[in-house]
Amino acid sequence: MRSHSRVISYVGCLTQMSAFLTFACMDDVLLTVMAYDQFVAICHPLHYQVIMNLHFCVFLVLVSFLVSFLDSLLHNLSISQLTSFNSTQIVNFFCNPSQLLILACSDTFTNNIITCFILTLFGFIPISGIFFSYYKITCSILRVPSSGGKYKACSICGSRLSMVCLFYGIGLGVYIDSALSHSPRNSAVASVMHTVVTPTLNPFIYSLRNRDIKSALQG
């Protein structure tokens, strides 16, 4: 930081990539856990305290961490199989697995298959769980007779659903841009949106349920 050096070692690159993938995957899994939490709270309110007890919540957090660590480990094992690169310059501000695959000289067919498998396993399954949870939540909200009850349920789900759309929307954009575009500027902007803008907006979106914040915005 002090030297403003843009050079990073191979081990440092893998370490940076591991940290990024671990936290990104943990965010992914925790969004799924939060969707399940809301599903239980709205669809099975009388059983909420029994189902979402302290031990089960701790178990879900531990599973989230282990799944994230496994995702990072699989990506690292895949990248570590690459023996040579046609360039040492990464067109990004951090080590991205997709960027390293683009720079690889060796055959990346196997690595691409592994990457697709990882994205399917750690991407499609959580997204399916989230959509299923919110589908059930929507069905339960539509059965609520009072408009006040519907508004309260929608206000509770709105902030988390906004974060789900923001997280997956920008994340999908980053991967599509990395795969199709060769513009360093576009890749850097997409990465900044995913790693900086999304976490920054988290507390703001969640605080929209606060009455003081709402009154200040409306005033």
One Martini backbone bead per residue (centre of mass of N, CA, C, O) as a GRO file, in nm:
protein
  219
    1MET     BB    1   0.058   0.062  -0.022
    2ARG     BB    2   0.301   0.260   0.015
    3SER     BB    3   0.440   0.184  -0.277
    4HIS     BB    4   0.222   0.136  -0.507
    5SER     BB    5   0.224  -0.155  -0.594
    6ARG     BB    6   0.123  -0.384  -0.878
    7VAL     BB    7   0.270  -0.624  -0.758
    8ILE     BB    8   0.220  -0.988  -0.757
    9SER     BB    9   0.235  -1.284  -0.644
   10TYR     BB   10   0.135  -1.601  -0.686
   11VAL     BB   11   0.058  -1.652  -0.391
   12GLY     BB   12  -0.092  -1.382  -0.353
   13CYS     BB   13  -0.305  -1.437  -0.569
   14LEU     BB   14  -0.428  -1.692  -0.440
   15THR     BB   15  -0.500  -1.557  -0.171
   16GLN     BB   16  -0.684  -1.340  -0.284
   17MET     BB   17  -0.879  -1.534  -0.429
   18SER     BB   18  -0.967  -1.690  -0.177
   19ALA     BB   19  -1.093  -1.455  -0.021
   20PHE     BB   20  -1.298  -1.368  -0.233
   21LEU     BB   21  -1.447  -1.645  -0.270
   22THR     BB   22  -1.529  -1.691   0.022
   23PHE     BB   23  -1.706  -1.429   0.061
   24ALA     BB   24  -1.888  -1.462  -0.187
   25CYS     BB   25  -2.004  -1.743  -0.112
   26MET     BB   26  -2.109  -1.663   0.169
   27ASP     BB   27  -2.309  -1.459   0.065
   28ASP     BB   28  -2.469  -1.660  -0.101
   29VAL     BB   29  -2.550  -1.856   0.133
   30LEU     BB   30  -2.675  -1.641   0.328
   31LEU     BB   31  -2.907  -1.564   0.139
   32THR     BB   32  -3.036  -1.843   0.158
   33VAL     BB   33  -3.077  -1.847   0.465
   34MET     BB   34  -3.254  -1.589   0.475
   35ALA     BB   35  -3.480  -1.703   0.297
   36TYR     BB   36  -3.550  -1.936   0.488
   37ASP     BB   37  -3.616  -1.762   0.733
   38GLN     BB   38  -3.858  -1.617   0.594
   39PHE     BB   39  -4.019  -1.867   0.525
   40VAL     BB   40  -4.067  -1.955   0.819
   41ALA     BB   41  -4.187  -1.682   0.932
   42ILE     BB   42  -4.436  -1.674   0.719
   43CYS     BB   43  -4.530  -1.986   0.674
   44HIS     BB   44  -4.417  -2.073   0.996
   45PRO     BB   45  -4.466  -1.899   1.272
   46LEU     BB   46  -4.524  -2.118   1.504
   47HIS     BB   47  -4.229  -2.275   1.425
   48TYR     BB   48  -3.983  -2.083   1.441
   49GLN     BB   49  -3.848  -2.134   1.725
   50VAL     BB   50  -3.797  -2.436   1.665
   51ILE     BB   51  -3.638  -2.427   1.398
   52MET     BB   52  -3.478  -2.137   1.468
   53ASN     BB   53  -3.253  -2.218   1.650
   54LEU     BB   54  -2.943  -2.177   1.772
   55HIS     BB   55  -2.814  -2.441   1.667
   56PHE     BB   56  -2.910  -2.412   1.372
   57CYS     BB   57  -2.775  -2.139   1.314
   58VAL     BB   58  -2.484  -2.231   1.365
   59PHE     BB   59  -2.489  -2.453   1.152
   60LEU     BB   60  -2.537  -2.265   0.906
   61VAL     BB   61  -2.278  -2.100   0.937
   62LEU     BB   62  -2.078  -2.339   0.914
   63VAL     BB   63  -2.173  -2.432   0.635
   64SER     BB   64  -2.107  -2.170   0.489
   65PHE     BB   65  -1.803  -2.181   0.541
   66LEU     BB   66  -1.741  -2.463   0.419
   67VAL     BB   67  -1.849  -2.406   0.135
   68SER     BB   68  -1.663  -2.164   0.076
   69PHE     BB   69  -1.395  -2.316   0.114
   70LEU     BB   70  -1.447  -2.527  -0.108
   71ASP     BB   71  -1.472  -2.330  -0.342
   72SER     BB   72  -1.188  -2.208  -0.314
   73LEU     BB   73  -1.030  -2.476  -0.338
   74LEU     BB   74  -1.122  -2.558  -0.624
   75HIS     BB   75  -1.013  -2.307  -0.768
   76ASN     BB   76  -0.717  -2.341  -0.681
   77LEU     BB   77  -0.671  -2.621  -0.807
   78SER     BB   78  -0.732  -2.530  -1.095
   79ILE     BB   79  -0.517  -2.299  -1.122
   80SER     BB   80  -0.258  -2.469  -1.030
   81GLN     BB   81  -0.250  -2.636  -1.313
   82LEU     BB   82  -0.124  -2.400  -1.432
   83THR     BB   83   0.196  -2.341  -1.595
   84SER     BB   84   0.123  -2.098  -1.804
   85PHE     BB   85   0.163  -1.755  -1.935
   86ASN     BB   86   0.118  -1.488  -2.180
   87SER     BB   87   0.082  -1.308  -1.914
   88THR     BB   88   0.135  -1.073  -1.621
   89GLN     BB   89  -0.131  -0.910  -1.688
   90ILE     BB   90  -0.404  -0.787  -1.504
   91VAL     BB   91  -0.734  -0.664  -1.593
   92ASN     BB   92  -0.726  -0.580  -1.273
   93PHE     BB   93  -0.748  -0.531  -0.905
   94PHE     BB   94  -0.771  -0.850  -0.905
   95CYS     BB   95  -0.776  -1.194  -0.867
   96ASN     BB   96  -0.929  -1.361  -1.132
   97PRO     BB   97  -1.009  -1.661  -1.257
   98SER     BB   98  -1.094  -1.572  -1.547
   99GLN     BB   99  -0.833  -1.414  -1.608
  100LEU     BB  100  -0.633  -1.655  -1.577
  101LEU     BB  101  -0.759  -1.827  -1.805
  102ILE     BB  102  -0.700  -1.626  -2.035
  103LEU     BB  103  -0.371  -1.628  -1.980
  104ALA     BB  104  -0.344  -1.912  -2.054
  105CYS     BB  105  -0.155  -2.152  -2.243
  106SER     BB  106  -0.287  -2.384  -2.165
  107ASP     BB  107  -0.522  -2.611  -2.137
  108THR     BB  108  -0.873  -2.512  -2.030
  109PHE     BB  109  -1.101  -2.724  -2.045
  110THR     BB  110  -1.099  -2.849  -1.761
  111ASN     BB  111  -1.126  -2.580  -1.609
  112ASN     BB  112  -1.401  -2.502  -1.733
  113ILE     BB  113  -1.556  -2.744  -1.626
  114ILE     BB  114  -1.502  -2.689  -1.327
  115THR     BB  115  -1.626  -2.405  -1.323
  116CYS     BB  116  -1.911  -2.492  -1.410
  117PHE     BB  117  -1.957  -2.683  -1.173
  118ILE     BB  118  -1.923  -2.473  -0.948
  119LEU     BB  119  -2.146  -2.276  -1.044
  120THR     BB  120  -2.372  -2.486  -1.026
  121LEU     BB  121  -2.339  -2.571  -0.727
  122PHE     BB  122  -2.289  -2.256  -0.597
  123GLY     BB  123  -2.535  -2.117  -0.770
  124PHE     BB  124  -2.797  -2.273  -0.854
  125ILE     BB  125  -2.886  -2.385  -0.578
  126PRO     BB  126  -2.921  -2.117  -0.418
  127ILE     BB  127  -3.114  -1.983  -0.620
  128SER     BB  128  -3.335  -2.197  -0.601
  129GLY     BB  129  -3.386  -2.158  -0.297
  130ILE     BB  130  -3.467  -1.861  -0.314
  131PHE     BB  131  -3.704  -1.883  -0.518
  132PHE     BB  132  -3.869  -2.085  -0.356
  133SER     BB  133  -3.907  -1.915  -0.102
  134TYR     BB  134  -4.041  -1.661  -0.247
  135TYR     BB  135  -4.275  -1.819  -0.366
  136LYS     BB  136  -4.399  -1.906  -0.095
  137ILE     BB  137  -4.423  -1.621   0.020
  138THR     BB  138  -4.612  -1.506  -0.196
  139CYS     BB  139  -4.843  -1.705  -0.149
  140SER     BB  140  -4.888  -1.621   0.151
  141ILE     BB  141  -4.944  -1.317   0.104
  142LEU     BB  142  -5.200  -1.357  -0.085
  143ARG     BB  143  -5.363  -1.494   0.172
  144VAL     BB  144  -5.381  -1.232   0.303
  145PRO     BB  145  -5.651  -1.035   0.394
  146SER     BB  146  -5.489  -0.793   0.476
  147SER     BB  147  -5.320  -0.506   0.376
  148GLY     BB  148  -5.135  -0.469   0.622
  149GLY     BB  149  -5.006  -0.752   0.615
  150LYS     BB  150  -4.891  -0.731   0.330
  151TYR     BB  151  -4.711  -0.482   0.378
  152LYS     BB  152  -4.537  -0.600   0.605
  153ALA     BB  153  -4.427  -0.845   0.446
  154CYS     BB  154  -4.304  -0.679   0.208
  155SER     BB  155  -4.109  -0.501   0.381
  156ILE     BB  156  -3.939  -0.741   0.484
  157CYS     BB  157  -3.861  -0.860   0.189
  158GLY     BB  158  -3.753  -0.621   0.016
  159SER     BB  159  -3.455  -0.585   0.111
  160ARG     BB  160  -3.354  -0.876   0.052
  161LEU     BB  161  -3.443  -0.889  -0.246
  162SER     BB  162  -3.265  -0.655  -0.340
  163MET     BB  163  -2.992  -0.795  -0.268
  164VAL     BB  164  -3.025  -1.036  -0.451
  165CYS     BB  165  -3.042  -0.880  -0.721
  166LEU     BB  166  -2.776  -0.724  -0.688
  167PHE     BB  167  -2.577  -0.958  -0.650
  168TYR     BB  168  -2.654  -1.138  -0.903
  169GLY     BB  169  -2.654  -0.923  -1.123
  170ILE     BB  170  -2.357  -0.827  -1.095
  171GLY     BB  171  -2.220  -1.105  -1.095
  172LEU     BB  172  -2.318  -1.186  -1.379
  173GLY     BB  173  -2.191  -0.943  -1.524
  174VAL     BB  174  -1.896  -1.009  -1.460
  175TYR     BB  175  -1.882  -1.289  -1.604
  176ILE     BB  176  -1.978  -1.198  -1.883
  177ASP     BB  177  -1.763  -0.979  -1.928
  178SER     BB  178  -1.514  -1.170  -1.898
  179ALA     BB  179  -1.601  -1.363  -2.140
  180LEU     BB  180  -1.669  -1.132  -2.379
  181SER     BB  181  -1.481  -0.910  -2.278
  182HIS     BB  182  -1.162  -0.705  -2.354
  183SER     BB  183  -1.211  -0.471  -2.152
  184PRO     BB  184  -1.055  -0.332  -1.887
  185ARG     BB  185  -1.264  -0.121  -1.798
  186ASN     BB  186  -1.516  -0.302  -1.777
  187SER     BB  187  -1.398  -0.504  -1.571
  188ALA     BB  188  -1.335  -0.299  -1.346
  189VAL     BB  189  -1.621  -0.184  -1.309
  190ALA     BB  190  -1.764  -0.453  -1.244
  191SER     BB  191  -1.586  -0.523  -0.995
  192VAL     BB  192  -1.654  -0.274  -0.827
  193MET     BB  193  -1.956  -0.323  -0.809
  194HIS     BB  194  -1.927  -0.607  -0.659
  195THR     BB  195  -1.701  -0.524  -0.419
  196VAL     BB  196  -1.822  -0.224  -0.333
  197VAL     BB  197  -2.120  -0.137  -0.386
  198THR     BB  198  -2.281  -0.368  -0.258
  199PRO     BB  199  -2.173  -0.346   0.043
  200THR     BB  200  -2.251  -0.043   0.071
  201LEU     BB  201  -2.572  -0.090   0.025
  202ASN     BB  202  -2.662  -0.278   0.250
  203PRO     BB  203  -2.727  -0.081   0.497
  204PHE     BB  204  -2.923   0.102   0.338
  205ILE     BB  205  -3.141  -0.106   0.257
  206TYR     BB  206  -3.197  -0.217   0.548
  207SER     BB  207  -3.273   0.084   0.665
  208LEU     BB  208  -3.557   0.131   0.519
  209ARG     BB  209  -3.726   0.015   0.769
  210ASN     BB  210  -3.666   0.265   0.906
  211ARG     BB  211  -3.850   0.535   1.009
  212ASP     BB  212  -3.638   0.762   1.006
  213ILE     BB  213  -3.541   0.718   0.716
  214LYS     BB  214  -3.814   0.747   0.576
  215SER     BB  215  -3.881   1.037   0.674
  216ALA     BB  216  -3.625   1.170   0.554
  217LEU     BB  217  -3.686   1.096   0.255
  218GLN     BB  218  -3.977   1.223   0.243
  219GLY     BB  219  -3.874   1.518   0.348
   0.00000   0.00000   0.00000
